[in-house]
Amino acid sequence: MKLSLNAIPFYNKVTPTVLTLITAAFLLLTSNHVFFEKLLVIYPLAENMGFILSVGLLLFCILVLFIAVLSLLVPVRWVCSFFLLTAAVAGFYMDRFGITFDDVMLQNIVETDVSEAADLFSYGLILYVLVLGIFPVIGLWLLKFTPSLWWRELRYGLQTALVSIFAMVLCIVSFSDVYAVFSHEHKNLRYYSNPSYAIYSLGKFITSYSKTVTVTEIKTTSPNADIADTDSGHELIIMVVGETARRDRFSLNGYARNTNPELSKESRLVSYSHISACGTSTAVSVPCMFSMLDHDNYSRSAASGMENVLDVLARVGVNILWRDNNSGSKGVADRIPFEDFSDKARNPVCDVECRDVGMLQGLQEYIDAQSGDILIVLHQMGNHGPAYYKRYPAEFERFTPACHSAELGQCSDEEINNAYDNAILYTDYFLAKAIALLKANTPNYETALLYVSDHGESLGENGLYLHGMPYLIAPAEQIDVPVIAWVGESSDVDISSALELKDVSNSHDAVCHALLDLFEVDSASVSNGPSLFQVN
């Protein structure tokens, strides 16, 4: 007997409204188990059956409302297809790594490079998207329905939206006392609603990004800034912007493993123990730490329209060079000399990928060619995950067995942690090499090194991996970062003051203070706050 699709019930009778309801139901049942797992931890099912059911209905109605409203602008099958594919991709990373998709995560995706994207691509992702995304979309497009006249489609869409809103109100009113507490105390659960929060964040991101890219005039920050007359010597400062390094994985900060065998030999070095990052992703933290705005007032749109601290330093006469072995400066170095060392044509130390230590090549020649103060910024690949094993040469694999896969689900916690710690070892080696370069120039310059990681990393704690969680709910592993200062014997930095401040709670806000202090620049535009050290 030949099977005909026409034999399937409602195959030729599917309306846009029915398609909307089917898609919303499928998404509720297949893409939101993380949301309900977290909900049930707070509200156990046995005591809260009615409320849990109302939340399920509320989430279903939100999905219906989203699809119905967007279908007023775009044909419903395209909207449903977009929802299904978005939910499949977001669901995979939510399930495997605990990642949520807010506007900051979408910014990371837009600004990532091919190498970083490749590390996050896996066969597991392909299978997940096939089963929960592509196959359902194919089924959706096999269905046949005859659209009504445009004004009827508009009426049906509005009716569906209004009924959804009415049902949502009914759900909330029925358990108003519980929802009052839920919305106030547990509103962060919305990050796990899939794909509704990801699509909401997409709209938010497009709005904020369009404001950023249309900026044509850069506001001068601290127009009266200048280098103090008392500064008689020339500065040579190397600032290393670390990537994905956790404060608690540096043996300088008490970690049981010796992950800093080289830096521990340095006597004029201070490791700060309580520094919090400005964000949980490179796209936020890097521009934020160089912004003249503090964390509480920082926004991408505001910062993109004004000079950052590097612009101020360049304006007062500091020679600045940015070398990058990551995915770019995120706009920080747009107006200063920039060199891409993730390219084998420029970086002389490359194997499976270009190494951070290659950024030191030719720096002595650059220093010799300058006159006046010098700031060199080196942006590391560091510990960028999930392919931690790629972040270090084979000879640095001292903690074994190490995970050799970007699919962390294939590795044990021990293997993941070993690979991560090996990458910290390589950063220790790289920083020691940078300090050696500074020591060679100490007779001619007042030298110092400042290392600041952009954010931390989750390595399986509480089921979370990688980084990029919304700041309000991000764990300490993603926020607490290592910050290290080394000062040469010729430096004006009072190292005793740095030692006194090493255990004081501080943040990325101190970076602007530190750079301006190192070059003895007076600026009234930076808010007062605890610095990293004092300069004589």
QUIJO-V283437 format. One record per residue. N is the residue number from 1. SS is DSSP state (hx for helix, st for strand, lp for the rest). PHI is phi in whole degrees, -180 to 180 (none if undefined). OMEGA is omega as a letter, one per 40 degrees, with the letter a starting at -180 (none if undefined). Layout:
n:ss:phi:omega
N:SS:PHI:OMEGA
N:SS:PHI:OMEGA
This chain:
n:ss:phi:omega
1:lp:none:a
2:lp:-81:i
3:lp:-83:i
4:lp:-115:i
5:hx:-61:a
6:hx:-67:i
7:hx:-78:i
8:lp:-72:a
9:lp:-54:i
10:lp:66:a
11:lp:-57:a
12:lp:-98:a
13:lp:-123:a
14:lp:-76:i
15:lp:-102:i
16:hx:-55:i
17:hx:-66:i
18:hx:-64:i
19:hx:-62:i
20:hx:-62:a
21:hx:-67:i
22:hx:-64:a
23:hx:-63:a
24:hx:-62:i
25:hx:-66:i
26:hx:-61:i
27:hx:-65:i
28:hx:-61:a
29:hx:-83:a
30:hx:-110:a
31:lp:-119:a
32:lp:-127:a
33:hx:-70:i
34:hx:-65:i
35:hx:-58:a
36:hx:-73:i
37:hx:-60:i
38:hx:-72:i
39:hx:-65:a
40:hx:-71:i
41:hx:-65:a
42:hx:-84:a
43:lp:-123:a
44:lp:-55:a
45:hx:-60:a
46:hx:-59:a
47:hx:-95:a
48:lp:-136:a
49:hx:-56:a
50:hx:-63:a
51:hx:-67:i
52:hx:-61:i
53:hx:-63:i
54:hx:-68:i
55:hx:-65:i
56:hx:-61:i
57:hx:-66:i
58:hx:-63:i
59:hx:-65:i
60:hx:-60:a
61:hx:-67:i
62:hx:-63:i
63:hx:-63:i
64:hx:-60:a
65:hx:-63:i
66:hx:-58:a
67:hx:-65:a
68:hx:-64:a
69:hx:-67:i
70:hx:-66:i
71:lp:-71:i
72:lp:-73:a
73:lp:-109:a
74:lp:-130:i
75:lp:-51:a
76:hx:-61:a
77:hx:-67:i
78:hx:-67:i
79:hx:-65:a
80:hx:-63:i
81:hx:-62:i
82:hx:-62:i
83:hx:-63:a
84:hx:-66:a
85:hx:-69:i
86:hx:-62:a
87:hx:-64:a
88:hx:-67:i
89:hx:-66:a
90:hx:-63:a
91:hx:-63:i
92:hx:-62:a
93:hx:-72:i
94:hx:-69:a
95:hx:-69:a
96:hx:-81:a
97:hx:-121:a
98:lp:75:a
99:lp:-78:i
100:lp:-112:a
101:lp:-106:i
102:lp:-104:a
103:hx:-66:i
104:hx:-69:i
105:hx:-63:i
106:hx:-66:i
107:hx:-63:i
108:hx:-60:a
109:hx:-63:a
110:hx:-64:a
111:hx:-96:a
112:lp:-75:i
113:lp:-106:a
114:hx:-62:a
115:hx:-63:i
116:hx:-65:a
117:hx:-63:a
118:hx:-63:i
119:hx:-64:a
120:lp:-92:a
121:lp:-96:a
122:lp:-150:i
123:hx:-65:i
124:hx:-62:i
125:hx:-64:a
126:hx:-59:a
127:hx:-62:a
128:hx:-61:a
129:hx:-70:i
130:hx:-61:a
131:hx:-71:a
132:hx:-102:a
133:hx:-123:a
134:hx:-69:i
135:hx:-61:i
136:hx:-61:i
137:hx:-67:i
138:hx:-60:i
139:hx:-60:i
140:hx:-63:a
141:hx:-78:i
142:hx:-76:i
143:lp:-67:a
144:lp:-115:i
145:lp:-152:a
146:lp:-102:a
147:lp:-60:i
148:lp:-79:i
149:lp:-60:a
150:hx:-57:a
151:hx:-73:i
152:hx:-71:i
153:hx:-59:i
154:hx:-63:a
155:hx:-65:i
156:hx:-64:i
157:hx:-63:i
158:hx:-66:i
159:hx:-63:i
160:hx:-62:i
161:hx:-64:a
162:hx:-67:i
163:hx:-64:i
164:hx:-62:i
165:hx:-63:i
166:hx:-61:i
167:hx:-65:i
168:hx:-63:i
169:hx:-62:i
170:hx:-62:i
171:hx:-61:a
172:hx:-70:a
173:hx:-65:a
174:hx:-63:i
175:lp:-130:a
176:hx:-59:a
177:hx:-67:a
178:hx:-71:a
179:hx:-66:i
180:hx:-61:i
181:hx:-72:a
182:hx:-58:a
183:hx:-69:a
184:hx:-90:a
185:hx:-94:a
186:lp:-129:a
187:hx:-65:i
188:hx:-68:i
189:hx:-63:a
190:hx:-62:i
191:hx:-60:a
192:hx:-99:i
193:lp:-76:a
194:lp:-125:e
195:lp:-98:a
196:hx:-59:a
197:hx:-72:i
198:hx:-64:a
199:hx:-74:i
200:hx:-60:a
201:hx:-65:i
202:hx:-62:i
203:hx:-63:i
204:hx:-65:a
205:hx:-66:a
206:hx:-60:i
207:hx:-64:a
208:hx:-70:a
209:hx:-68:i
210:hx:-65:i
211:hx:-68:a
212:hx:-71:a
213:hx:-74:i
214:lp:-90:i
215:lp:-66:a
216:lp:-115:a
217:lp:-123:a
218:lp:-97:a
219:st:-74:i
220:lp:-70:i
221:lp:-103:i
222:lp:50:a
223:lp:-61:a
224:lp:-96:a
225:lp:-62:i
226:st:-159:i
227:st:-79:a
228:lp:-59:a
229:lp:-65:a
230:lp:-76:a
231:lp:-81:a
232:lp:-94:a
233:lp:-95:i
234:lp:-96:a
235:st:-94:i
236:st:-129:a
237:st:-120:i
238:st:-110:i
239:st:-109:i
240:st:-103:i
241:st:-92:a
242:st:-76:a
243:lp:-130:i
244:lp:62:i
245:lp:-96:i
246:lp:-94:i
247:hx:-60:a
248:hx:-78:i
249:hx:-102:i
250:lp:-98:i
251:hx:-64:i
252:hx:-59:a
253:hx:-103:i
254:lp:104:i
255:lp:-66:a
256:lp:-64:i
257:lp:-79:i
258:lp:-84:i
259:lp:-91:i
260:lp:-127:a
261:lp:-65:a
262:lp:-84:a
263:hx:-66:a
264:hx:-65:i
265:hx:-83:a
266:lp:-86:a
267:lp:-85:a
268:lp:-101:a
269:st:-127:i
270:st:-127:i
271:st:-110:a
272:st:-84:a
273:st:-104:a
274:st:-139:i
275:st:-110:i
276:st:-106:a
277:lp:-77:i
278:lp:-76:i
279:lp:-156:a
280:lp:-111:i
281:lp:-146:i
282:hx:-61:a
283:hx:-62:i
284:hx:-98:a
285:hx:-67:a
286:hx:-64:i
287:hx:-65:a
288:hx:-69:a
289:hx:-68:i
290:hx:-95:a
291:lp:-73:i
292:lp:-79:i
293:lp:-90:i
294:lp:-84:a
295:hx:-56:a
296:hx:-68:a
297:hx:-109:a
298:lp:-76:i
299:lp:-148:a
300:hx:-59:a
301:hx:-66:a
302:hx:-68:a
303:hx:-67:a
304:hx:-70:a
305:lp:-100:a
306:st:-140:i
307:lp:-63:i
308:lp:-96:a
309:hx:-65:i
310:hx:-68:i
311:hx:-62:i
312:hx:-64:i
313:hx:-63:i
314:hx:-64:a
315:hx:-67:i
316:lp:-91:i
317:lp:110:i
318:lp:-78:i
319:st:-80:a
320:st:-122:i
321:st:-133:i
322:st:-111:i
323:st:-111:a
324:st:-128:i
325:lp:-116:a
326:lp:-121:a
327:lp:-109:i
328:lp:103:a
329:lp:-89:a
330:lp:59:i
331:lp:93:a
332:lp:-66:a
333:lp:-101:a
334:lp:-62:a
335:lp:-117:i
336:lp:-131:i
337:st:-58:a
338:st:-132:i
339:st:-130:a
340:st:-91:i
341:lp:-103:i
342:lp:-87:a
343:lp:-101:a
344:lp:-62:i
345:lp:-69:a
346:lp:-111:a
347:lp:-86:a
348:lp:-82:a
349:lp:-118:a
350:st:-134:i
351:lp:-132:i
352:lp:-68:i
353:lp:-156:a
354:st:-76:a
355:lp:-93:i
356:hx:-60:a
357:hx:-63:i
358:hx:-63:i
359:hx:-68:i
360:hx:-82:a
361:lp:-63:i
362:lp:81:a
363:hx:-69:i
364:hx:-63:i
365:hx:-64:i
366:hx:-63:i
367:hx:-60:a
368:hx:-63:a
369:lp:-88:a
370:lp:-98:i
371:lp:-131:a
372:lp:97:a
373:lp:-72:a
374:st:-133:i
375:st:-125:i
376:st:-116:i
377:st:-106:i
378:st:-117:a
379:st:-99:a
380:lp:-77:i
381:lp:-80:i
382:lp:54:a
383:lp:-110:a
384:lp:-57:a
385:lp:-99:e
386:lp:-88:a
387:lp:-87:a
388:hx:-60:a
389:hx:-65:i
390:hx:-81:a
391:hx:-84:a
392:lp:-146:i
393:lp:-68:a
394:hx:-58:a
395:hx:-69:i
396:hx:-96:i
397:lp:-83:a
398:lp:-99:i
399:lp:-101:a
400:lp:-131:e
401:lp:-75:a
402:lp:-110:i
403:lp:-68:i
404:lp:-116:i
405:lp:-147:i
406:lp:-81:i
407:lp:-89:a
408:hx:-63:i
409:hx:-65:i
410:hx:-86:a
411:lp:-118:i
412:lp:-79:i
413:hx:-60:i
414:hx:-62:a
415:hx:-66:i
416:hx:-64:a
417:hx:-65:i
418:hx:-63:i
419:hx:-63:i
420:hx:-62:a
421:hx:-67:i
422:hx:-63:i
423:hx:-68:i
424:hx:-64:i
425:hx:-56:a
426:hx:-69:i
427:hx:-63:i
428:hx:-58:i
429:hx:-63:a
430:hx:-62:i
431:hx:-65:i
432:hx:-63:i
433:hx:-65:i
434:hx:-66:i
435:hx:-65:i
436:hx:-60:i
437:hx:-63:i
438:hx:-66:i
439:hx:-60:a
440:hx:-66:a
441:hx:-107:a
442:lp:-61:i
443:lp:-61:a
444:lp:-105:a
445:lp:-136:i
446:st:-87:a
447:st:-104:i
448:st:-163:i
449:st:-125:i
450:st:-126:i
451:st:-111:i
452:st:-138:i
453:st:-79:a
454:lp:-75:i
455:lp:-165:i
456:lp:-98:a
457:lp:-159:i
458:st:-89:a
459:st:-122:i
460:lp:108:i
461:hx:-62:a
462:hx:56:i
463:hx:78:a
464:lp:-103:i
465:st:-135:i
466:st:63:a
467:lp:-150:i
468:lp:96:i
469:lp:-65:i
470:lp:-53:a
471:hx:-57:a
472:hx:-64:a
473:hx:-118:a
474:lp:-69:i
475:lp:-75:a
476:hx:-59:a
477:hx:-59:a
478:hx:-94:a
479:hx:-111:a
480:st:-75:a
481:st:-124:i
482:st:-78:i
483:st:-134:a
484:st:-131:i
485:st:-122:i
486:st:-120:a
487:st:-125:i
488:lp:-74:a
489:lp:-65:i
490:lp:-89:a
491:lp:-72:i
492:lp:-84:a
493:st:-68:i
494:st:-82:a
495:hx:-66:i
496:hx:-65:i
497:hx:-69:i
498:hx:-64:i
499:hx:-65:i
500:hx:-69:a
501:hx:-97:a
502:lp:-63:a
503:lp:-106:i
504:lp:-82:i
505:lp:-63:a
506:st:-151:a
507:st:-151:i
508:lp:-60:i
509:lp:-58:a
510:hx:-74:a
511:hx:-63:i
512:hx:-59:i
513:hx:-56:a
514:hx:-62:a
515:hx:-66:i
516:hx:-66:i
517:hx:-65:a
518:hx:-61:a
519:lp:-98:i
520:lp:53:i
521:st:-101:i
522:st:-87:i
523:lp:-147:i
524:lp:-90:a
525:lp:-85:i
526:lp:-94:a
527:lp:-63:i
528:lp:-67:i
529:lp:-177:a
530:lp:-63:i
531:lp:-90:i
532:lp:-92:a
533:lp:-169:i
534:st:-112:i
535:st:-116:a
536:lp:-75:none
